[in-house]
Amino acid sequence: MSGAGAPTVTLDPQAAAGLRVAIVAAQWHTEIMDGLIAGAQAAAADLGLEPTLVRVPGTVELSVAAARLVGSFDVVVVLGVVVRGGTPHFEYVCQSVTQGVTEVSVRTGVPVGFGVLTVDTEQQARDRAGLPGSREDKGREALEAAVLTEIALRSVTPRH
């Protein structure tokens, strides 16, 4: 079951104060993306943050957008949806975005929250998109994870 074993998150708005946050969102699957974006924006608002929203055509483009934005933001969150189809395209897209976003974060030291849903059906995506009736809100979770990581890293080492 997705979400099993998740930690209880406690975010301190004072610790997050002043963080520059970018949300990069793909455009496929409008209803699901709207839910993911709303969740990430709500999490930012709860912390008193005003994120910049950047829309890119698809999930593959999230990596290059994150790579460009990490130079101007303390935290970047990527949001997308990839629904399995009848061709290997699903595997290529999922591998590309996962590898690309991980590389950006590790290379730069900027936390990149990963809110890309990789699912077998659109219903599975709806269940995770923070929509009415959803069981989870992966947009919120991605933003919270990235912010918590930045706060944790700032507590032990200054950014260069």
C-alpha positions as CSV (number, residue, x, y, z in Angstrom):
1,M,0.0,0.0,0.0
2,S,1.3,3.4,-1.0
3,G,1.9,5.7,2.0
4,A,2.4,2.9,4.5
5,G,5.1,3.8,7.0
6,A,5.2,7.5,6.1
7,P,6.6,9.7,8.8
8,T,4.6,12.3,10.6
9,V,5.7,15.6,9.2
10,T,6.2,18.7,11.4
11,L,7.1,21.8,9.5
12,D,8.2,25.0,11.3
13,P,7.3,28.1,9.3
14,Q,10.0,30.0,11.1
15,A,12.7,27.6,9.9
16,A,11.3,27.8,6.3
17,A,11.0,31.6,6.3
18,G,12.5,33.2,3.3
19,L,13.1,30.0,1.3
20,R,12.8,30.6,-2.4
21,V,10.7,27.8,-3.9
22,A,9.9,26.8,-7.5
23,I,7.3,24.3,-8.5
24,V,7.8,22.8,-12.0
25,A,4.7,21.0,-13.3
26,A,4.0,19.1,-16.5
27,Q,0.9,19.7,-18.5
28,W,-0.5,16.2,-19.2
29,H,-3.5,15.0,-17.3
30,T,-4.9,18.3,-16.3
31,E,-7.2,17.3,-13.5
32,I,-4.5,15.3,-11.7
33,M,-1.9,18.0,-12.3
34,D,-4.3,20.7,-10.9
35,G,-4.5,18.6,-7.7
36,L,-0.8,18.1,-7.4
37,I,-0.1,21.8,-7.9
38,A,-2.8,22.8,-5.5
39,G,-1.3,20.5,-2.8
40,A,2.2,21.8,-3.3
41,Q,0.9,25.4,-3.3
42,A,-1.1,24.8,-0.1
43,A,1.9,23.3,1.7
44,A,4.0,26.4,0.7
45,A,1.2,28.7,1.9
46,D,1.0,26.9,5.2
47,L,4.7,27.8,5.6
48,G,4.2,31.4,4.5
49,L,6.1,30.8,1.2
50,E,5.1,32.1,-2.2
51,P,6.4,29.6,-4.8
52,T,7.0,30.3,-8.4
53,L,5.1,28.0,-10.7
54,V,6.7,27.0,-14.0
55,R,4.7,24.8,-16.5
56,V,6.5,22.6,-19.0
57,P,5.0,20.4,-21.7
58,G,5.6,17.0,-20.3
59,T,7.3,14.9,-17.6
60,V,10.6,14.5,-19.5
61,E,11.0,18.3,-19.5
62,L,10.9,18.4,-15.7
63,S,14.6,17.6,-15.4
64,V,15.9,20.4,-17.7
65,A,13.6,22.9,-16.0
66,A,14.8,21.8,-12.5
67,A,18.4,22.1,-13.7
68,R,17.9,25.7,-14.8
69,L,16.0,26.7,-11.7
70,V,18.3,25.3,-9.0
71,G,20.6,28.3,-9.5
72,S,17.9,30.7,-8.4
73,F,15.9,28.8,-5.8
74,D,16.6,27.0,-2.5
75,V,14.1,24.3,-3.2
76,V,12.6,22.9,-6.5
77,V,9.6,20.6,-6.7
78,V,8.8,18.6,-9.8
79,L,5.3,17.4,-10.5
80,G,4.1,15.1,-13.2
81,V,2.0,12.1,-14.1
82,V,3.0,9.1,-16.2
83,V,0.3,6.5,-16.9
84,R,1.4,3.1,-18.1
85,G,0.3,2.3,-21.6
86,G,0.9,-0.6,-24.0
87,T,4.4,0.4,-25.1
88,P,7.8,0.7,-23.5
89,H,7.3,4.5,-23.5
90,F,6.3,4.4,-19.8
91,E,9.6,2.9,-18.7
92,Y,11.7,5.3,-20.8
93,V,9.9,8.4,-19.4
94,C,10.0,7.2,-15.8
95,Q,13.6,6.3,-16.0
96,S,14.5,9.6,-17.7
97,V,12.8,11.8,-15.2
98,T,13.9,9.9,-12.2
99,Q,17.6,9.8,-13.3
100,G,17.5,13.4,-14.5
101,V,15.9,14.9,-11.3
102,T,18.2,12.9,-9.1
103,E,21.3,14.0,-11.0
104,V,20.2,17.7,-10.7
105,S,19.7,17.4,-7.0
106,V,22.9,15.5,-6.2
107,R,25.1,17.6,-8.5
108,T,23.9,20.9,-7.1
109,G,23.0,20.1,-3.5
110,V,19.6,21.7,-4.0
111,P,16.7,19.6,-2.7
112,V,14.4,18.6,-5.5
113,G,11.0,17.3,-4.3
114,F,9.9,14.4,-6.5
115,G,6.1,14.5,-7.1
116,V,6.0,12.5,-10.3
117,L,3.2,9.9,-10.2
118,T,4.2,6.7,-12.0
119,V,1.0,4.7,-12.2
120,D,-0.8,1.9,-14.0
121,T,-4.1,3.8,-14.3
122,E,-5.5,7.3,-14.1
123,Q,-7.6,6.3,-11.1
124,Q,-4.4,5.4,-9.2
125,A,-3.1,8.9,-10.0
126,R,-6.4,10.5,-8.9
127,D,-6.0,8.6,-5.6
128,R,-2.6,10.3,-5.0
129,A,-3.3,13.8,-6.4
130,G,-4.9,15.5,-3.4
131,L,-8.3,15.7,-5.2
132,P,-11.6,15.4,-3.3
133,G,-11.8,11.7,-2.4
134,S,-8.0,11.1,-2.8
135,R,-6.2,9.0,-0.2
136,E,-2.9,10.9,-0.6
137,D,-1.6,14.3,-1.6
138,K,1.7,13.8,-3.3
139,G,2.1,17.4,-4.4
140,R,2.0,18.5,-0.7
141,E,4.3,15.6,0.3
142,A,6.9,16.5,-2.4
143,L,7.0,20.1,-1.3
144,E,7.2,19.2,2.4
145,A,10.0,16.7,1.7
146,A,12.1,19.2,-0.2
147,V,11.6,22.0,2.4
148,L,12.4,19.6,5.3
149,T,15.6,18.5,3.5
150,E,16.7,22.0,3.0
151,I,16.0,22.9,6.6
152,A,17.9,19.8,7.8
153,L,20.9,20.6,5.6
154,R,21.0,24.2,6.6
155,S,21.2,23.1,10.2
156,V,24.5,21.3,9.7
157,T,26.2,23.0,6.8
158,P,26.0,26.4,5.0
159,R,25.1,26.6,1.3
160,H,27.9,27.8,-0.9
